[in-house]
């Protein structure tokens, strides 16, 4: 059995980051986040990887922040360390997918929201339980959740602490697609291949463009798109030639 708390598995140009505390439902503690951060730092400069998938080992994605760690007064390297780590994940210069099966609660949902989008297995369940434990979010829930689902829906989820299933997550825009449990891995691989088939240059540039203009007025965003364009990638001519030769 692999003792690492986050396992990295590379398959072609896709890096799978697997949260690996299955006996604890992949509850998120400081040592796990340390390993996650190390993998993110390595992926920042790894040119062999053009897509990242974050998922959980065993029965679920993650049951959330380890409450035992909170109760014991967990020690972190800096006050904003968890939030900084997820921001690093969000800013990876390549597409990041959160592949969610089973539980995805509170801190785990904050991890998933730091991905570019979420793909759900039909058995996935999502929820924010900060208020259940008299906690407030410091890993990004208050900022990323309303941007994903709208502020009223975010308030409903945060105020009620209600768990929602994959179908409801799809309806409100929390996740992008839902797949059956029996074919979840197959669909995930197909999605990753459809991403890695396209230009790494374009993915990187588009991520920067979308983040820089998020929330701006339309005219300001349009101006940024033109004035700050990164132009064309080094593989443009090769890709066009391959198409015209078909």
C-alpha positions as CSV (number, residue, x, y, z in Angstrom):
1,X,0.0,0.0,0.0
2,X,1.3,3.5,-0.9
3,X,1.9,5.5,2.3
4,X,2.0,8.9,0.5
5,X,-1.0,11.1,1.4
6,X,-1.2,12.4,-2.1
7,X,-0.2,10.1,-4.9
8,X,0.9,11.4,-8.3
9,X,0.2,9.1,-11.3
10,X,1.2,10.3,-14.8
11,X,-0.6,8.8,-17.7
12,X,0.6,10.2,-21.0
13,X,0.3,14.0,-20.6
14,X,-2.2,13.8,-17.7
15,X,-1.1,13.9,-14.0
16,X,-3.5,12.4,-11.5
17,X,-3.2,13.8,-8.0
18,X,-4.9,11.2,-5.7
19,X,-5.9,12.2,-2.1
20,X,-4.8,9.1,-0.3
21,X,-6.2,8.7,3.3
22,X,-9.0,6.2,2.3
23,X,-9.3,4.9,5.9
24,X,-10.2,8.5,7.0
25,X,-12.3,9.2,3.9
26,X,-9.4,11.3,2.6
27,X,-10.0,13.9,5.4
28,X,-7.7,16.9,4.8
29,X,-5.0,17.4,7.4
30,X,-1.8,19.5,7.3
31,X,0.5,16.6,6.2
32,X,-1.8,15.9,3.3
33,X,-1.7,19.5,2.2
34,X,2.1,19.6,2.5
35,X,2.3,16.8,0.0
36,X,-0.4,18.4,-2.2
37,X,1.6,21.6,-2.3
38,X,4.8,19.8,-3.2
39,X,3.0,18.2,-6.2
40,X,1.5,21.5,-7.3
41,X,5.0,23.2,-7.2
42,X,6.4,20.4,-9.3
43,X,3.6,20.6,-11.8
44,X,4.1,24.4,-12.2
45,X,7.3,23.7,-14.1
46,X,6.6,20.3,-15.6
47,X,6.3,20.7,-19.3
48,X,5.4,17.0,-19.9
49,X,2.0,17.5,-18.3
50,X,-0.8,19.3,-20.0
51,X,-3.8,18.4,-17.8
52,X,-4.2,17.7,-14.1
53,X,-6.9,15.6,-12.5
54,X,-7.5,15.8,-8.7
55,X,-9.4,12.8,-7.2
56,X,-9.8,10.7,-4.1
57,X,-8.7,7.2,-3.3
58,X,-11.2,4.6,-2.0
59,X,-14.9,5.5,-1.3
60,X,-14.9,9.2,-1.9
61,X,-13.2,12.4,-3.1
62,X,-12.9,13.7,0.5
63,X,-15.1,14.1,3.6
64,X,-13.5,17.5,4.1
65,X,-11.2,19.2,6.7
66,X,-10.2,16.7,9.4
67,X,-12.2,17.8,12.4
68,X,-9.8,16.0,14.8
69,X,-7.0,18.2,13.4
70,X,-9.1,21.3,14.0
71,X,-10.0,20.2,17.6
72,X,-6.3,19.6,18.4
73,X,-5.3,23.1,17.0
74,X,-3.4,22.1,13.9
75,X,-0.2,24.0,13.2
76,X,0.3,25.4,9.7
77,X,3.4,27.1,8.3
78,X,1.6,30.4,7.8
79,X,-1.8,31.9,8.6
80,X,-3.0,31.7,5.0
81,X,-1.2,28.6,4.0
82,X,-4.2,26.4,3.0
83,X,-5.7,29.2,1.0
84,X,-2.3,29.9,-0.7
85,X,-2.0,26.3,-1.7
86,X,-5.4,26.2,-3.3
87,X,-4.6,29.4,-5.1
88,X,-1.5,27.8,-6.5
89,X,-3.6,24.9,-7.7
90,X,-6.0,27.3,-9.3
91,X,-3.2,29.1,-11.1
92,X,-1.5,26.1,-12.6
93,X,-0.8,27.0,-16.2
94,X,-2.7,23.9,-17.5
95,X,-6.3,22.7,-17.1
96,X,-7.2,21.2,-13.8
97,X,-10.2,18.9,-13.3
98,X,-11.7,17.9,-10.0
99,X,-13.1,14.4,-10.4
100,X,-15.6,13.9,-7.5
101,X,-17.1,10.6,-6.4
102,X,-18.8,10.1,-3.0
103,X,-18.4,12.7,-0.3
104,X,-17.2,16.2,-1.2
105,X,-17.9,18.3,1.9
106,X,-16.7,21.8,3.1
107,X,-12.9,21.8,2.8
108,X,-13.0,19.2,0.1
109,X,-15.5,21.3,-1.8
110,X,-13.0,24.2,-1.5
111,X,-10.3,22.0,-3.0
112,X,-12.6,21.0,-5.9
113,X,-13.7,24.6,-6.5
114,X,-10.0,25.5,-7.0
115,X,-10.0,23.3,-10.1
116,X,-11.1,24.8,-13.4
117,X,-14.2,22.7,-13.3
118,X,-15.8,19.7,-11.5
119,X,-16.8,16.4,-13.1
120,X,-19.1,14.3,-10.8
121,X,-19.8,10.6,-10.5
122,X,-23.6,9.9,-10.1
123,X,-22.9,8.9,-6.4
124,X,-21.2,12.3,-5.6
125,X,-22.6,14.4,-2.7
126,X,-21.6,18.0,-2.1
127,X,-22.1,20.3,0.9
128,X,-20.7,23.2,2.9
129,X,-21.0,22.5,6.6
130,X,-18.9,25.4,8.0
131,X,-22.0,26.8,9.9
132,X,-22.8,23.4,11.4
133,X,-19.5,23.5,13.3
134,X,-19.6,27.3,14.0
135,X,-16.7,27.8,11.5
136,X,-16.2,30.3,8.7
137,X,-14.4,29.6,5.4
138,X,-10.7,30.6,5.0
139,X,-9.8,28.3,2.1
140,X,-11.9,30.2,-0.5
141,X,-15.5,29.0,-0.2
142,X,-17.0,32.5,0.2
143,X,-15.3,33.6,-3.1
144,X,-15.3,30.6,-5.4
145,X,-18.7,29.1,-4.6
146,X,-20.8,32.2,-5.5
147,X,-18.8,32.7,-8.6
148,X,-19.7,29.2,-9.6
149,X,-23.4,29.0,-8.7
150,X,-24.5,32.6,-8.0
151,X,-24.6,34.3,-4.7
152,X,-28.2,33.4,-3.7
153,X,-27.6,29.6,-4.3
154,X,-24.2,29.9,-2.4
155,X,-26.1,31.5,0.5
156,X,-28.6,28.7,0.5
157,X,-26.0,26.0,0.6
158,X,-23.9,27.8,3.2
159,X,-26.8,28.7,5.5
160,X,-28.6,25.4,5.4
161,X,-25.5,23.1,5.3
162,X,-27.7,20.9,3.1
163,X,-26.1,18.1,1.2
164,X,-26.9,17.9,-2.5
165,X,-26.5,15.1,-5.0
166,X,-24.8,15.1,-8.3
167,X,-28.0,15.8,-10.3
168,X,-28.6,19.0,-8.2
169,X,-25.0,20.0,-8.5
170,X,-25.3,19.8,-12.3
171,X,-28.5,21.8,-12.2
172,X,-27.1,24.7,-10.3
173,X,-23.8,24.7,-12.2
174,X,-21.5,23.4,-9.5
175,X,-20.3,20.6,-11.7
176,X,-20.1,20.4,-15.5
177,X,-21.0,16.7,-16.2
178,X,-22.3,13.7,-14.3
179,X,-21.4,10.1,-15.3
180,X,-22.5,6.7,-14.1
181,X,-20.3,5.0,-11.5
182,X,-19.5,2.1,-13.8
183,X,-18.1,4.3,-16.6
184,X,-16.8,7.3,-14.6
185,X,-13.1,6.5,-15.1
186,X,-13.6,5.9,-18.8
187,X,-15.4,9.2,-19.3
188,X,-12.8,11.0,-17.3
189,X,-10.0,9.6,-19.5
190,X,-11.9,10.6,-22.6
191,X,-12.3,14.1,-21.3
192,X,-8.6,14.4,-20.4
193,X,-7.6,13.1,-23.9
194,X,-9.8,15.7,-25.6
195,X,-8.0,18.4,-23.6
196,X,-4.5,17.1,-24.1
197,X,-5.1,16.9,-27.9
198,X,-5.3,20.7,-28.0
199,X,-2.6,23.3,-27.7
200,X,-0.8,23.6,-24.4
201,X,0.0,27.2,-25.4
202,X,-3.6,28.1,-25.9
203,X,-4.7,26.4,-22.6
204,X,-2.1,28.4,-20.7
205,X,-2.9,31.7,-22.4
206,X,-6.7,31.2,-22.1
207,X,-6.5,30.5,-18.4
208,X,-4.5,33.7,-17.8
209,X,-7.0,35.7,-20.0
210,X,-10.1,34.4,-18.3
211,X,-8.7,35.1,-14.8
212,X,-7.5,38.6,-15.7
213,X,-10.8,39.6,-17.1
214,X,-13.2,37.8,-14.7
215,X,-15.7,40.3,-13.3
216,X,-14.6,43.1,-15.5
217,X,-17.0,45.2,-17.6
218,X,-17.5,43.8,-21.1
219,X,-15.7,46.7,-22.8
220,X,-12.7,46.4,-20.5
221,X,-12.5,42.7,-21.0
222,X,-12.7,43.1,-24.8
223,X,-9.9,45.6,-24.7
224,X,-7.7,43.4,-22.5
225,X,-8.3,40.4,-24.9
226,X,-7.0,42.5,-27.8
227,X,-4.3,44.5,-26.1
228,X,-2.8,41.8,-23.9
229,X,-3.1,38.9,-26.4
230,X,-0.3,36.4,-26.3
231,X,-0.6,35.8,-30.0
232,X,-0.2,32.4,-31.6
233,X,1.5,29.3,-30.3
234,X,4.7,27.7,-31.7
235,X,2.7,24.8,-32.9
236,X,0.1,26.8,-34.8
237,X,1.5,26.2,-38.3
238,X,2.1,22.5,-37.6
239,X,-1.5,22.1,-36.5
240,X,-2.9,23.9,-39.5
241,X,-0.8,22.0,-41.9
242,X,-1.8,18.7,-40.4
243,X,-5.5,19.7,-40.8
244,X,-5.1,20.9,-44.4
245,X,-3.3,17.7,-45.4
246,X,-6.3,15.5,-44.3
